[in-house]
Amino acid sequence: MGVRTGTFQHSATPFIMTELKLDPILAVHDLQASAEWYRTVFNCQSTGVHLINLVTDAGEVLLCLHPWGEHGHPTLQNPKQGSGNGLLLYFRTVNLEAIRKNVAAIKHPIEEDIHLNPHSGCREFSLRDLDGYFLTITEYHNY
């Protein structure tokens, strides 16, 4: 795989891009409410109307949000099948404490509060988003 450089669309911010990048897309019940929740928790921006892209200050896509049942995507059609089984959204960040404070500010329930993960050796906490997807927020580390 090659590497390309350039600038982000609508920005002078330079980037280095590999030929392969994963942009997770989550099916959600209320597109606007979910977008606002993620913007608040991660202090990020969003773009789009029918597909909302949540982006970092550097212009990197964090997540994409898509309404259930629209546009004919097979795995985004039926919310009755359950959302998130077998999926863990694992966020590595240098802003663990700030993100935890954002969650506390909106009084959102926490599944596991900040603790030391004995496997990674890093502090983390876990919660579910508005659609029940399970998120773990951990201190940034290399694999």
C-alpha positions in Angstrom: 0.0 0.0 0.0 1.2 3.5 -0.8 1.1 6.7 1.1 -0.3 10.0 -0.2 -0.1 13.5 1.1 -2.2 16.6 0.5 -4.6 18.9 2.3 -8.1 18.3 3.6 -11.0 19.6 1.5 -12.2 23.0 2.8 -9.0 23.3 5.0 -5.3 24.0 4.7 -4.5 21.2 7.2 -2.0 18.9 5.6 -2.4 15.1 5.9 -0.7 11.8 5.2 -3.0 9.1 4.0 -2.5 5.4 3.4 -4.5 3.7 0.7 -6.7 2.0 3.3 -8.7 3.7 6.0 -11.7 2.4 8.0 -14.7 4.7 8.4 -17.1 2.9 10.7 -20.8 3.6 9.9 -23.4 3.1 12.7 -27.1 2.8 12.0 -29.0 5.0 14.4 -32.7 5.7 15.2 -32.4 9.5 15.6 -29.7 10.9 13.4 -29.7 14.4 14.8 -29.8 13.3 18.5 -27.0 10.8 18.0 -24.9 13.3 16.1 -25.4 15.8 19.0 -24.5 13.1 21.6 -21.2 12.2 19.8 -20.3 15.9 19.2 -20.8 16.6 22.9 -19.0 13.5 24.2 -16.0 13.7 21.9 -16.0 17.5 21.3 -15.9 16.9 17.6 -17.6 18.5 14.5 -20.0 17.0 12.1 -20.7 17.3 8.4 -23.5 16.0 6.2 -27.2 15.7 6.3 -28.4 12.2 5.4 -25.1 10.6 6.4 -23.4 12.5 9.2 -19.6 12.3 9.4 -18.2 13.0 12.9 -14.7 14.5 12.4 -11.8 15.5 14.6 -10.2 19.0 14.6 -7.6 17.5 12.2 -10.3 16.5 9.7 -10.1 12.8 10.4 -13.4 10.9 10.3 -14.1 9.4 13.7 -17.5 7.8 12.9 -20.3 8.0 10.3 -23.9 8.0 11.4 -26.6 6.6 9.1 -30.4 6.4 9.7 -31.8 2.9 10.0 -33.6 1.6 6.9 -32.5 4.2 4.3 -30.5 3.8 1.1 -30.8 0.0 0.9 -27.7 -1.1 2.7 -28.3 -4.7 3.8 -26.9 -4.5 7.3 -28.5 -1.1 8.0 -32.1 -2.1 7.3 -33.6 -3.8 10.3 -33.1 -2.3 13.8 -35.1 -5.2 15.3 -32.1 -7.5 14.7 -30.3 -5.5 17.4 -27.5 -3.0 17.1 -23.9 -3.7 18.1 -23.8 -7.4 18.9 -20.2 -8.4 18.4 -19.1 -4.8 18.0 -17.0 -2.8 20.4 -16.2 0.8 19.5 -12.7 1.2 21.0 -11.5 4.8 21.2 -7.8 5.5 22.1 -7.4 9.1 23.2 -5.1 11.6 25.0 -8.2 13.3 26.3 -9.7 10.5 28.6 -10.5 12.8 31.5 -12.1 15.5 29.3 -14.3 12.9 27.5 -15.3 11.5 30.9 -16.3 15.0 32.1 -18.3 15.5 28.9 -20.3 12.3 29.6 -20.8 13.4 33.2 -22.0 16.8 32.1 -24.9 15.3 30.1 -25.6 12.8 32.9 -25.3 9.8 30.6 -25.0 6.4 32.3 -21.6 4.7 32.5 -21.3 0.9 32.2 -17.8 0.8 33.8 -16.2 3.9 35.2 -12.5 4.8 34.8 -10.4 1.8 35.9 -7.0 0.2 35.0 -7.4 -2.5 32.3 -5.0 -5.2 33.4 -4.5 -6.4 29.8 -3.6 -3.0 28.2 -2.2 -1.4 31.3 -4.2 1.7 30.5 -7.1 3.5 32.2 -10.4 3.3 30.4 -14.2 3.6 30.9 -17.1 2.2 29.0 -20.7 3.3 28.1 -23.4 2.8 25.6 -24.5 5.4 23.1 -28.1 6.4 22.4 -28.6 3.3 20.2 -27.0 0.8 22.6 -23.6 0.5 20.9 -20.9 -0.3 23.4 -18.0 2.2 23.6 -14.7 1.8 25.5 -12.7 5.0 25.8 -9.1 4.3 26.7 -5.8 6.2 27.2 -3.9 6.4 24.0 -1.5 3.6 23.5 0.3 1.7 20.7 -0.6 -1.9 20.0 
